[in-house]
Amino acid sequence: MSRRLSLFALFLWMSPGSGAFAETPSSPFAKWEPEIAKFEAADRAAPPPAAPVLFVGSSSIRKWDLARFWPGLPYLNRGFGGSKLPDVVHFFDRVVKPYQPRAVVLYAGDNDFGAGATAEEVVASFSAFADKLQKAFPGTPLLFISIKPSRKRWKIWPEMDKANRVIAALCEASPELDFADIATPMLATAATPETPPDAALFEKDGLHMSSEGYALWKGVLQPWLNQFNP
């Protein structure tokens, strides 16, 4: 048996069915257990691609039709809706580590602010994720998609922008980290500097991205992702 198959067999053995990783009901992260278990069930049914470009984070990742926007890219989507950065950090060993990704694309932090987090807390959570990734897979590129200025959360945009600026500086200082600024082109669609981005970029809830919004994001991410095309 090859080393990769051996590791994958170990991963399956340590799936929720074995009780090795499953969250206990008292855990603050227990509400995510069904979604994480679905990922692991999907992996048992069909092994994921080797060394994928891993997209991880909240619903802005989960809802993204990656096959439509990047046909041929060796991607894997492991976004789970409603998650915050601490959730992604907590489940790192189950939604990142098993896949040995060639690169990681992360979007999270939006829901943190929705739940009352400060910019400092969001930056700390981002740093925790980046540290975990580099310890597990040294040198693996990480692209952080900036927290978006949404219509629903427009009142807290200044605090979000503060976190974006600090995370951008951290990425600038590290060769493994990159920052995808989707906020600037989104804000450019606003009627005035004091108003939120164009409603056409969002679904009816004013929070999740529409097809037009994702097309804008693709334009920002494409140059970075080109290096991973087969």
RAUR-V184600 format. One record per residue. N is the residue number from 0. RES is the residue in one letter. NEAR is the number of other C-alpha atoms within 12 Angstrom. D_LAST is the distance of its C-alpha to the last C-alpha in Angstrom with 2 decimals. Layout:
BEGIN
N | RES | NEAR | D_LAST
N | RES | NEAR | D_LAST
END
This chain:
BEGIN
0 | M | 8 | 26.50
1 | S | 8 | 23.35
2 | R | 9 | 23.25
3 | R | 18 | 20.42
4 | L | 15 | 22.52
5 | S | 12 | 25.60
6 | L | 18 | 24.33
7 | F | 26 | 23.20
8 | A | 18 | 26.66
9 | L | 16 | 28.30
10 | F | 28 | 26.45
11 | L | 28 | 27.75
12 | W | 19 | 31.18
13 | M | 22 | 31.29
14 | S | 29 | 30.50
15 | P | 24 | 33.15
16 | G | 19 | 34.93
17 | S | 15 | 35.90
18 | G | 14 | 37.24
19 | A | 16 | 35.37
20 | F | 24 | 33.49
21 | A | 27 | 35.12
22 | E | 25 | 36.91
23 | T | 16 | 40.69
24 | P | 12 | 42.43
25 | S | 10 | 43.95
26 | S | 13 | 40.68
27 | P | 13 | 39.93
28 | F | 24 | 36.35
29 | A | 19 | 37.56
30 | K | 20 | 36.92
31 | W | 29 | 33.15
32 | E | 31 | 33.54
33 | P | 20 | 33.13
34 | E | 27 | 29.77
35 | I | 34 | 28.44
36 | A | 29 | 29.90
37 | K | 22 | 28.06
38 | F | 32 | 24.69
39 | E | 33 | 25.93
40 | A | 23 | 27.28
41 | A | 18 | 24.00
42 | D | 27 | 22.37
43 | R | 21 | 25.24
44 | A | 11 | 24.86
45 | A | 13 | 21.14
46 | P | 23 | 19.28
47 | P | 29 | 16.52
48 | P | 22 | 12.87
49 | A | 21 | 12.61
50 | A | 24 | 12.03
51 | P | 32 | 11.08
52 | V | 37 | 11.28
53 | L | 41 | 14.93
54 | F | 40 | 17.04
55 | V | 48 | 20.67
56 | G | 44 | 24.07
57 | S | 35 | 26.62
58 | S | 29 | 26.89
59 | S | 41 | 25.02
60 | I | 33 | 21.91
61 | R | 27 | 23.28
62 | K | 27 | 24.10
63 | W | 33 | 20.84
64 | D | 23 | 19.24
65 | L | 29 | 15.61
66 | A | 14 | 14.59
67 | R | 15 | 16.51
68 | F | 22 | 15.33
69 | W | 24 | 11.56
70 | P | 14 | 10.77
71 | G | 18 | 7.41
72 | L | 26 | 6.97
73 | P | 28 | 7.70
74 | Y | 34 | 11.10
75 | L | 38 | 14.62
76 | N | 37 | 17.74
77 | R | 44 | 20.76
78 | G | 39 | 23.00
79 | F | 35 | 26.67
80 | G | 29 | 28.99
81 | G | 31 | 31.91
82 | S | 36 | 30.66
83 | K | 37 | 31.58
84 | L | 40 | 30.02
85 | P | 30 | 32.43
86 | D | 36 | 31.31
87 | V | 41 | 27.65
88 | V | 32 | 28.94
89 | H | 29 | 31.24
90 | F | 33 | 28.66
91 | F | 33 | 26.07
92 | D | 27 | 26.64
93 | R | 35 | 25.91
94 | V | 40 | 23.21
95 | V | 42 | 21.13
96 | K | 32 | 22.15
97 | P | 35 | 21.58
98 | Y | 37 | 17.80
99 | Q | 31 | 17.18
100 | P | 34 | 14.60
101 | R | 33 | 12.16
102 | A | 40 | 13.52
103 | V | 45 | 16.22
104 | V | 42 | 17.25
105 | L | 45 | 21.02
106 | Y | 46 | 23.53
107 | A | 42 | 27.04
108 | G | 47 | 30.48
109 | D | 45 | 31.57
110 | N | 34 | 33.54
111 | D | 34 | 34.95
112 | F | 35 | 36.79
113 | G | 26 | 37.82
114 | A | 17 | 39.51
115 | G | 18 | 41.27
116 | A | 23 | 39.18
117 | T | 25 | 39.70
118 | A | 28 | 37.22
119 | E | 23 | 38.02
120 | E | 25 | 37.24
121 | V | 38 | 33.86
122 | V | 36 | 32.95
123 | A | 23 | 34.18
124 | S | 27 | 32.04
125 | F | 43 | 28.89
126 | S | 30 | 29.83
127 | A | 21 | 30.41
128 | F | 39 | 26.93
129 | A | 39 | 25.36
130 | D | 24 | 27.70
131 | K | 24 | 26.82
132 | L | 36 | 23.09
133 | Q | 27 | 23.77
134 | K | 16 | 26.33
135 | A | 19 | 24.14
136 | F | 24 | 20.92
137 | P | 19 | 22.00
138 | G | 20 | 19.76
139 | T | 30 | 17.34
140 | P | 32 | 16.62
141 | L | 40 | 18.56
142 | L | 42 | 18.65
143 | F | 44 | 21.98
144 | I | 39 | 22.49
145 | S | 41 | 26.07
146 | I | 48 | 28.74
147 | K | 45 | 29.42
148 | P | 45 | 32.81
149 | S | 42 | 33.78
150 | R | 28 | 36.91
151 | K | 26 | 38.07
152 | R | 28 | 37.96
153 | W | 26 | 38.91
154 | K | 17 | 42.02
155 | I | 27 | 40.10
156 | W | 29 | 37.50
157 | P | 22 | 39.26
158 | E | 29 | 38.71
159 | M | 35 | 35.04
160 | D | 33 | 34.67
161 | K | 23 | 36.39
162 | A | 34 | 33.83
163 | N | 36 | 30.94
164 | R | 26 | 32.55
165 | V | 25 | 33.02
166 | I | 35 | 29.50
167 | A | 28 | 28.16
168 | A | 21 | 30.42
169 | L | 25 | 29.24
170 | C | 27 | 25.59
171 | E | 18 | 26.72
172 | A | 13 | 28.45
173 | S | 21 | 25.65
174 | P | 18 | 22.59
175 | E | 25 | 20.68
176 | L | 33 | 21.66
177 | D | 31 | 20.75
178 | F | 34 | 22.67
179 | A | 34 | 21.63
180 | D | 31 | 24.93
181 | I | 35 | 25.06
182 | A | 31 | 28.85
183 | T | 24 | 29.74
184 | P | 25 | 28.30
185 | M | 34 | 29.68
186 | L | 28 | 33.07
187 | A | 19 | 33.06
188 | T | 25 | 33.55
189 | A | 22 | 36.77
190 | A | 13 | 40.10
191 | T | 11 | 41.52
192 | P | 15 | 40.50
193 | E | 16 | 42.58
194 | T | 21 | 40.93
195 | P | 32 | 37.69
196 | P | 32 | 34.63
197 | D | 29 | 34.85
198 | A | 27 | 35.34
199 | A | 25 | 32.80
200 | L | 33 | 29.99
201 | F | 28 | 31.28
202 | E | 21 | 32.32
203 | K | 15 | 36.09
204 | D | 15 | 36.40
205 | G | 22 | 35.52
206 | L | 29 | 33.15
207 | H | 32 | 29.98
208 | M | 35 | 27.54
209 | S | 24 | 27.79
210 | S | 22 | 25.07
211 | E | 21 | 26.16
212 | G | 34 | 25.93
213 | Y | 32 | 22.37
214 | A | 25 | 21.50
215 | L | 29 | 23.14
216 | W | 34 | 21.18
217 | K | 27 | 17.84
218 | G | 21 | 19.05
219 | V | 26 | 19.71
220 | L | 29 | 16.54
221 | Q | 22 | 14.05
222 | P | 15 | 14.37
223 | W | 26 | 13.78
224 | L | 33 | 10.73
225 | N | 19 | 9.06
226 | Q | 15 | 8.60
227 | F | 24 | 6.33
228 | N | 18 | 3.81
229 | P | 13 | 0.00
END
